[in-house]
Amino acid sequence: MRASDSPLCQGPTFTAFGAPAGWDGSCVAADVVPDDSLASLVIAPVTATPCEPIAPDLTPRRSAGDGFVSPWKTFARACKGDPTPTDDEDVFSNTDEPVCAPGEKCWPPAMPPPPGFRQCIMYLGEGEPLCPDDYPLQHVFYRDFVDTRACTPCACTPTGESSCSAVVSAYADATCTDPFTSISIGTSAGLCVDVMAGVDLKSMSAAWTTNRPGMCDASGGELSGEVTPTHPSTFCCQALPEPPR
């Protein structure tokens, strides 16, 4: 709502009498517009916004390289006993440090591994892995993954028009109890209404007379892409020990 200091909303001076963002039409009192600045009122039309998809909360891509711990539940670790630095690209760990002293080699302990663990060796050969008879169970582990998952953009297609109108009232007091004008307005255009002399604008309110929002069909949001594990390593493992009887 804007106040004009001349009839027929001709200005030249206009004074804004605005409502807060997200106004629901309840009584609102702004800075008083005195009668010498109030000869007519410009009332803006009711606004009808189109259907719009809600912006998604995008989750950034994740990988082991940026510290993300994958949800995989089974892990393998290869320990190398040779203290001579070697290429660690195919070892499922992020360290080149040997775990054995110089001159020593890693060797399976005589005791079986703790519950839930398997004794394994890592395949470092070329070509198709072939596990020895004493480590017959083959398992493939991955050090990282590539996540290309995405969703197609969401969209809204209007399927029904909206119909909106309201009664806007201006008051000579700050509590919306002394109206000096009320006017019905729709969405097509704003209106101008002349105001009687000697009145101050102190508050305003609005109430729907027609409130029929339009309708839209939602589309999009289809999943595409996949998660692909990378950097495979083959482990040959022994069977789990028989439980004690």
N, C-alpha and C positions, 0 to 999 in steps of 0.2 A: 504494500500500500504506500502511495506517495501523496503528499499534500501539495496543492498548487495555490499560489497566492492570488490567482485570478480565476474567474468563472470559466467553465468549459475546459478546464485543465490546460490553459494556454500558457501558464507560467508568467514571467520568465523564471521565477524561483520555485524550485520543487524541494520539498523536505521529505526524506525517507522516514517511514514509520514501519520498521521491519520486524519480522517474527524470527525467533531463533531457528537454527537448522533442525530439521525433523519436526517442525511444528505440527501438533495434532489438532489445532483449532481451538484449544482452550484459551481462556482469557489471558492476554499478555499486555503488560503496560510498558511502553517504551518512553523515550524522552518526549515530554509534552510539546505538541505543536500549538502555539498560541493562535488566537483567532485572527490576528493580523497577517498570519501566514497560511490561513486555511479558508479558501473560498470554494475549493472543489477537491475531490479525491480521485486519484487514478487507482483503480483496483485491477490487479493483474489477473489473468485467467487461471483457472485450475489447470495444473500440469498433470499429464499422464505420461509416464516414462515407459518405454518399450521393455519387453522382456529381455533380460541380459543374463548370461550364465555367470555363476559365481566363480571368481578366479580361484584356481586350485592352489593348494599349498604344496609347492613343488619340493620334492625331496632331492637333495643333490646326489649325483652319482657316487657310489661307494666302491672301494676296492681295498685290497690289503695294502696297496702302496700308500694310501692316505691314512692308514692306521685303523681302518674298519676291521672289526673282528667278525668273520663270517659266521653264519648260523650253523655251519656244518658241525656235526656232533662227534665225528671220529677223526682223529688226527694221527699223523705219523711223523716221526723224527728220525733222521739218519745221522749217526755220529761217525765221523771219520777219525781213525786213529793215526793216520800218517801226518806228522807235523809239517810236511812240506806243503806250502800253499798250492792249492789246485783250484780249478774252475768250479765254483759252487752253484752254477746256474741250475743244475738239475737236482739239487739237494733240497729237500723240503725243510729248510730252515733259513734263517737270515744271518747266519754267522759263518765265517771262515776259520774260526778258532778251533783247533783240534782239541779233543777231550782226553787224549792219552799223552803220556810223557814221551819224549824222544826215545826211539828204539822199541817202543811198545806198540801193540796192536789192540784194537777193540775185539773182544771175543764174548760170545754169549755166556752169561753166568751159568753155573751148574744148577742153581735153583731155578724153578719155573718162575715166570714173571708174576707180578702181583695180580689179583683178580681184576678182570676187565682189560688186561693188557695181553698182547701177543708178542712173541719173539719173531722178528722179521729181518730180512736183509733187503737192501735196495738194489734193483737191477740197473747197472750202468752200461750194459752192452748195447750194441747196435741191433736194429731190426726188431722182429717180434720177440717180446720177452718170453723166456722159457725158465720156469721155476724148477729148482732141483727137488729130488724126491724128499729130502728132509725138510724142505720149506715149500710144500706143495700148493698152498693157497695164495692165489694172486689177487692183489688189491691195487687199485689205481687211486692216487691222491692228487689233489690239485692245489697249487700254491696261491692262485689268484683266480679272478673271474672278470669277465667283461659284461657289463649290464647295459643292454640297449633297450630295455623296456620303456615304453612311452604310451601315452593315450592320445587318440585323435582329439582335436579341439572340440570343446562343447559348443553347442549352438541352440538357439531358441527360434522356432518358427511360429509366428502369430497365427492362431486359428480362430480367434474371436475378438471383435472390437470391444473396447472399453466404453463405458458411458459414465461420465462424472459431472456433477454440478454441486454447488455449495451456496449457502447464504453467508455473506460476510457482513459483519456489523461493526460500526464505529461508535465509541462512547465518549461522553463528556466527563466521565469520572474514571478512576484508575481501577475499578473493580468490576467493570462490565455490567453495571446495573442501570445506567442512564443513557440509552442509545439515542443517537440523533440521526442515524441512517442505517438501513439494512438493504442489501441488494443481492439478488441471485445472479450467479455467474457460472458459465460453463468453461469448456476447454477451447472454444474457437477464437475468442478475442477478449481483450481487457475492456473495461467500461470506465466511463467518467460520470461522476455524480456531483452536482453542485451542493454546497453546504450553506445552511442559513448563517447569517452573521451573528457574531458574539459567542461562538462556541469554540472551546479548546478541544483538541484531539488528545485523549489521555490513555485510551486502551482500545483493544479490538478483539474480536473472536470470530470463529467460523464454524459452520456445522454442515455436514453432508446432507444434501437432499436426494442425490443419486450417487451411489458408490458401487458400480459394477465393474470390477477390474476385467481386463481382457484375458484371453486364454492363449497359452503357447504349448507347443509340443517340443520336448527336449530331444536332442540328438547328440551324437558324438560320444566321447568317453570310451571308445573301443580300445582294448588293449592291443598293443603291437610290440614286437621285439621279444627278446628272451635274455636269460642269463646263461652265459657260456663259460664253463670252467676253463682255465688256461694253465700252462706250465704243468703238464701231467708228470707224475713219477710213479713207477711201478715198484711195489714191495711184494716180496715173496715171504709168506708167513707160515709159521707152524700152527697146527690146530690148537685150540684152547685145551689146556690140560683137563683130564677127567676130574670131576669133583670127588673129593674124598668120600669113601663109603664107611 
